[in-house]
Amino acid sequence: MRLSRYFMPTLKETPSEAQIVSHRLMLRAGMVRQATAGIYSWLPLGFKVLKKIEQIVREEQDRAGAHELLMPTIQPADLWRESGRYDDYGKEMLRITDRHDRDMLFGPTNEELITDIFRFYVKSYKDVPQLLYHIQWKFRDEVRPRFGVMRGREFLMKDAYSFDIDYAASKHSYNKMFLAYLRTFERMGLKAIPMRADTGPIGGDLSHEFIILAETGESQVFCDKQWMEIDLAGDNVDYDSDLDPRVTELTNIYAATDEMHDPAACPVGEADLITARGIEVGHIFNFGTKYSAAMKAEVQTPDSSQVPVMMGSYGIGVSRLVGGIIEASHDDAGIVWPDQVAPFGAAVINLRQGDDKTDAACEDAYAKLKAAGVDPLYDDRNERAGGKFADMDLIGLPWQLIIGPRGVANGVVELKRRATGERQELSLDAALQQIIG
């Protein structure tokens, strides 16, 4: 993409309404634009990041054996009355009456709707387990939306739902998602720590929230430094095998929020205990028959009796992750995107637009990066070098390939790694080889 033709409205000054780092940088980098309180338009740069995160989430759900569908944003209130949650959910639910005076709502979550789908089609134990998911916009009418996409009213969420014949099978589904979540976040360049959590209004007696470490995190967390050494991103997990021993091993590694941490009872020595701030980016629940019993989602067992299925739900805040990654990965100059979710793979910066030899070298580099599948952003604007450097640092692409007349005359270009700030003078081919990998 040529920046001269791209819609990337960066700002030099920080808008006064932005209170946290991710909100400030997303507005300044031209990633989002507020439509009204807690509701944002995703501009091209931000939308590219959002779609990359969404795709990683999708790939890991598919790898774990989940099947993607798509449920509507507007749901009938009668389903929520069946489960007993319509009146209990509170003012966060946006309730709507259509032109025929039917009560509707903008879904804050989808337990009722997916249970209705399941009970219509599945009648026998032979057709379970089932693991279904979708990636869809949700709405929760927060009383005080703030912090940009970190606590908005409209947000993109991956929610998955498991259906099993008994508790043992449902625990196996839960464990699949537990490992899938760890892999998902590591593929994004994040270290997510799973912590035992309250089930809240979702219900059930087994729940973990996944927290990424960030200095600006909303809660205090304590964890064994072993978590920093685990790498599942490249691990070939066999989701059809018995996962209990592996999950048990992981859940036995100490991790707790400040509400659950008891210094006197902590099993980890001070030298091995990490104290940090954290941001919740995912939550998984096993809630048994809470919804299936109320809504009569039953299957026939081998002995011809009818039992309500055991269920679980599994959420990842896709749009929240955009802000969460920025909170965990930034510096004074701007965003520092992990390679896997960066909107573009590299920036080509032309230091003398209009100089024939410099333009030719930039065009050559741009074409070769595109051919290699890197998806480069070519800063071909007729702007001062300082402004180009500031913008590229702000938007945080992993590599900056800097090409100017002096370097071209000497047969070299400058390559900057955004994460470390390291700069090298190399031949163009050597620089391209480093970027392409």
DABEL-V382472 format. One record per residue. N is the residue number from 1. RES is the residue in three letters. SS is DSSP state (a for helix, b for strand, c for the rest). PSI is psi in degrees with one decimal (NA if undefined). Layout:
n = [N/N]
res = [RES/RES]
ss = [SS/SS]
psi = [PSI/PSI]
//
This chain:
n = [1/2/3/4/5/6/7/8/9/10/11/12/13/14/15/16/17/18/19/20/21/22/23/24/25/26/27/28/29/30/31/32/33/34/35/36/37/38/39/40/41/42/43/44/45/46/47/48/49/50/51/52/53/54/55/56/57/58/59/60/61/62/63/64/65/66/67/68/69/70/71/72/73/74/75/76/77/78/79/80/81/82/83/84/85/86/87/88/89/90/91/92/93/94/95/96/97/98/99/100/101/102/103/104/105/106/107/108/109/110/111/112/113/114/115/116/117/118/119/120/121/122/123/124/125/126/127/128/129/130/131/132/133/134/135/136/137/138/139/140/141/142/143/144/145/146/147/148/149/150/151/152/153/154/155/156/157/158/159/160/161/162/163/164/165/166/167/168/169/170/171/172/173/174/175/176/177/178/179/180/181/182/183/184/185/186/187/188/189/190/191/192/193/194/195/196/197/198/199/200/201/202/203/204/205/206/207/208/209/210/211/212/213/214/215/216/217/218/219/220/221/222/223/224/225/226/227/228/229/230/231/232/233/234/235/236/237/238/239/240/241/242/243/244/245/246/247/248/249/250/251/252/253/254/255/256/257/258/259/260/261/262/263/264/265/266/267/268/269/270/271/272/273/274/275/276/277/278/279/280/281/282/283/284/285/286/287/288/289/290/291/292/293/294/295/296/297/298/299/300/301/302/303/304/305/306/307/308/309/310/311/312/313/314/315/316/317/318/319/320/321/322/323/324/325/326/327/328/329/330/331/332/333/334/335/336/337/338/339/340/341/342/343/344/345/346/347/348/349/350/351/352/353/354/355/356/357/358/359/360/361/362/363/364/365/366/367/368/369/370/371/372/373/374/375/376/377/378/379/380/381/382/383/384/385/386/387/388/389/390/391/392/393/394/395/396/397/398/399/400/401/402/403/404/405/406/407/408/409/410/411/412/413/414/415/416/417/418/419/420/421/422/423/424/425/426/427/428/429/430/431/432/433/434/435/436/437]
res = [MET/ARG/LEU/SER/ARG/TYR/PHE/MET/PRO/THR/LEU/LYS/GLU/THR/PRO/SER/GLU/ALA/GLN/ILE/VAL/SER/HIS/ARG/LEU/MET/LEU/ARG/ALA/GLY/MET/VAL/ARG/GLN/ALA/THR/ALA/GLY/ILE/TYR/SER/TRP/LEU/PRO/LEU/GLY/PHE/LYS/VAL/LEU/LYS/LYS/ILE/GLU/GLN/ILE/VAL/ARG/GLU/GLU/GLN/ASP/ARG/ALA/GLY/ALA/HIS/GLU/LEU/LEU/MET/PRO/THR/ILE/GLN/PRO/ALA/ASP/LEU/TRP/ARG/GLU/SER/GLY/ARG/TYR/ASP/ASP/TYR/GLY/LYS/GLU/MET/LEU/ARG/ILE/THR/ASP/ARG/HIS/ASP/ARG/ASP/MET/LEU/PHE/GLY/PRO/THR/ASN/GLU/GLU/LEU/ILE/THR/ASP/ILE/PHE/ARG/PHE/TYR/VAL/LYS/SER/TYR/LYS/ASP/VAL/PRO/GLN/LEU/LEU/TYR/HIS/ILE/GLN/TRP/LYS/PHE/ARG/ASP/GLU/VAL/ARG/PRO/ARG/PHE/GLY/VAL/MET/ARG/GLY/ARG/GLU/PHE/LEU/MET/LYS/ASP/ALA/TYR/SER/PHE/ASP/ILE/ASP/TYR/ALA/ALA/SER/LYS/HIS/SER/TYR/ASN/LYS/MET/PHE/LEU/ALA/TYR/LEU/ARG/THR/PHE/GLU/ARG/MET/GLY/LEU/LYS/ALA/ILE/PRO/MET/ARG/ALA/ASP/THR/GLY/PRO/ILE/GLY/GLY/ASP/LEU/SER/HIS/GLU/PHE/ILE/ILE/LEU/ALA/GLU/THR/GLY/GLU/SER/GLN/VAL/PHE/CYS/ASP/LYS/GLN/TRP/MET/GLU/ILE/ASP/LEU/ALA/GLY/ASP/ASN/VAL/ASP/TYR/ASP/SER/ASP/LEU/ASP/PRO/ARG/VAL/THR/GLU/LEU/THR/ASN/ILE/TYR/ALA/ALA/THR/ASP/GLU/MET/HIS/ASP/PRO/ALA/ALA/CYS/PRO/VAL/GLY/GLU/ALA/ASP/LEU/ILE/THR/ALA/ARG/GLY/ILE/GLU/VAL/GLY/HIS/ILE/PHE/ASN/PHE/GLY/THR/LYS/TYR/SER/ALA/ALA/MET/LYS/ALA/GLU/VAL/GLN/THR/PRO/ASP/SER/SER/GLN/VAL/PRO/VAL/MET/MET/GLY/SER/TYR/GLY/ILE/GLY/VAL/SER/ARG/LEU/VAL/GLY/GLY/ILE/ILE/GLU/ALA/SER/HIS/ASP/ASP/ALA/GLY/ILE/VAL/TRP/PRO/ASP/GLN/VAL/ALA/PRO/PHE/GLY/ALA/ALA/VAL/ILE/ASN/LEU/ARG/GLN/GLY/ASP/ASP/LYS/THR/ASP/ALA/ALA/CYS/GLU/ASP/ALA/TYR/ALA/LYS/LEU/LYS/ALA/ALA/GLY/VAL/ASP/PRO/LEU/TYR/ASP/ASP/ARG/ASN/GLU/ARG/ALA/GLY/GLY/LYS/PHE/ALA/ASP/MET/ASP/LEU/ILE/GLY/LEU/PRO/TRP/GLN/LEU/ILE/ILE/GLY/PRO/ARG/GLY/VAL/ALA/ASN/GLY/VAL/VAL/GLU/LEU/LYS/ARG/ARG/ALA/THR/GLY/GLU/ARG/GLN/GLU/LEU/SER/LEU/ASP/ALA/ALA/LEU/GLN/GLN/ILE/ILE/GLY]
ss = [c/b/a/a/a/c/c/c/c/c/c/c/c/c/c/c/c/c/c/c/a/a/a/a/a/a/a/a/c/c/c/b/b/b/b/b/c/c/b/b/b/b/c/a/a/a/a/a/a/a/a/a/a/a/a/a/a/a/a/a/a/a/a/c/c/c/b/b/c/c/c/c/c/b/b/b/a/a/a/a/a/a/a/c/c/c/c/c/c/c/c/c/c/b/b/b/b/c/c/c/c/c/b/b/b/b/c/c/c/c/a/a/a/a/a/a/a/a/a/a/a/c/c/b/a/a/a/c/c/b/b/b/b/b/b/b/b/b/b/c/c/c/c/c/c/b/c/a/a/a/b/c/c/b/b/b/b/b/b/b/b/b/b/b/c/c/a/a/a/a/a/a/a/a/a/a/a/a/a/a/a/a/a/a/a/a/a/c/c/c/c/b/b/b/b/b/c/c/c/a/a/a/c/c/c/b/b/b/b/b/b/b/b/c/c/c/c/c/b/b/b/b/b/b/a/a/a/a/a/c/c/c/c/c/c/c/c/c/c/c/c/c/c/a/a/a/a/a/a/a/a/c/c/c/b/b/b/c/c/c/c/c/c/c/c/c/c/c/c/a/a/a/b/b/b/b/b/b/b/b/b/b/b/b/b/b/b/b/c/a/a/a/a/a/c/c/c/b/b/b/c/c/c/c/c/b/b/b/c/b/b/b/b/b/b/b/b/a/a/a/a/a/a/a/a/a/a/a/c/b/b/c/c/b/b/c/c/c/a/a/a/c/c/c/c/b/b/b/b/b/c/c/c/c/c/a/a/a/a/a/a/a/a/a/a/a/a/a/a/a/a/c/c/c/c/b/b/b/b/c/c/c/c/c/a/a/a/a/a/a/a/a/a/a/a/c/c/c/b/b/b/b/b/c/a/a/a/a/a/a/c/c/b/b/b/b/b/c/c/c/c/c/b/b/b/b/c/a/a/a/a/a/a/a/a/a/c]
psi = [133.2/124.4/-29.2/-19.5/3.5/150.4/97.1/80.2/81.5/155.0/139.2/-34.7/148.9/125.6/142.6/-25.1/-11.1/119.4/-25.4/165.6/-49.5/-39.4/-44.7/-47.9/-35.0/-38.0/-44.6/-35.3/-0.3/36.7/-34.7/162.0/125.2/129.7/-43.7/178.5/119.2/9.6/128.4/145.8/138.0/112.8/168.1/-44.4/-46.6/-37.4/-35.4/-42.4/-45.4/-44.0/-33.5/-42.0/-45.3/-40.8/-38.9/-44.3/-46.0/-45.4/-39.4/-31.3/-43.3/-41.7/-33.7/-1.2/11.2/153.4/129.2/137.8/-172.5/119.7/156.9/160.8/-31.8/128.0/151.2/136.5/-26.7/-34.3/-39.2/-27.3/-35.4/-43.1/-16.2/8.5/-9.7/-46.8/-23.9/-23.2/-30.1/-171.0/-8.6/-23.0/127.6/108.1/138.8/145.1/124.9/-177.9/-16.0/16.4/28.4/136.9/126.2/174.4/154.0/114.3/123.9/-17.2/178.0/22.0/-44.9/-44.0/-41.1/-33.1/-38.3/-40.3/-46.5/-47.7/-24.4/-35.0/-30.0/123.4/-14.9/149.9/-22.5/-19.4/11.0/155.1/158.6/139.9/109.4/144.9/160.5/165.4/109.4/156.3/139.5/163.5/126.6/122.5/73.6/137.2/-34.2/78.3/136.8/174.2/33.1/-131.2/-5.5/-31.7/66.9/-179.6/-37.8/133.3/153.6/130.2/142.2/120.6/128.6/156.1/132.1/147.7/121.6/162.0/-29.6/178.3/-41.0/-43.0/-38.2/-32.9/-35.2/-42.7/-41.6/-43.7/-35.1/-47.7/-35.3/-50.3/-38.5/-36.5/-43.7/-42.1/-42.2/-50.5/-36.4/-34.7/-22.0/5.2/20.1/150.7/108.5/130.0/119.9/131.7/137.8/138.7/160.8/142.1/-20.7/-148.9/-13.3/-38.7/173.3/179.8/9.1/124.2/143.0/139.1/146.2/122.7/129.0/144.8/131.0/139.7/-30.2/16.8/157.4/-15.3/154.6/134.0/155.4/131.0/154.7/136.6/-10.1/-32.3/-29.7/-15.7/-7.4/133.2/107.3/-2.8/-37.6/9.4/132.5/96.2/126.9/99.1/-8.2/-7.5/176.0/114.2/-8.6/-48.1/-39.1/-44.5/-39.9/-43.1/-42.8/-42.8/-14.4/-8.7/127.9/134.5/136.6/147.2/171.0/-29.3/-31.0/-13.3/125.1/104.7/-35.1/-29.7/0.8/128.3/-3.2/132.0/156.0/-36.1/-24.0/5.4/123.6/129.4/124.2/175.9/153.4/158.4/127.6/129.3/-6.4/155.7/132.8/146.1/142.6/110.9/18.0/-125.3/19.5/-44.8/-38.9/-36.3/-44.0/-34.1/8.3/47.1/89.9/154.0/155.0/132.4/172.4/-26.1/16.4/12.1/164.3/129.8/144.4/141.8/153.9/135.1/159.1/158.6/152.2/110.9/143.3/128.7/94.6/-50.2/-33.9/-32.7/-31.5/-49.2/-39.2/-41.1/-41.2/-41.4/-35.7/-15.9/88.1/167.7/-169.7/-24.0/-20.2/-153.9/148.9/91.1/134.4/146.6/-38.4/-23.3/3.6/142.1/-33.6/153.4/-28.8/154.9/134.9/117.3/116.2/114.0/-12.7/72.7/129.5/-15.6/121.5/-46.9/-38.2/-44.1/-42.0/-40.7/-40.0/-43.0/-39.3/-47.0/-43.2/-45.5/-41.6/-37.9/-41.7/-43.5/-29.6/-0.2/20.9/-22.6/72.0/156.8/117.1/112.5/89.7/19.3/151.5/68.1/164.1/150.5/-40.2/-40.1/-38.1/-45.1/-43.2/-43.4/-40.8/-36.2/-38.5/-46.9/-13.2/31.1/148.5/-35.9/144.6/119.8/109.0/121.6/123.6/171.1/-42.7/-44.2/-41.2/-42.5/-31.3/2.3/25.8/161.0/167.6/134.0/125.0/130.8/115.2/-37.9/-34.7/-18.3/0.7/135.4/139.8/145.4/122.2/166.1/158.3/-43.7/-39.4/-39.4/-44.1/-38.4/-39.1/-42.4/-45.2/-34.7/NA]
//
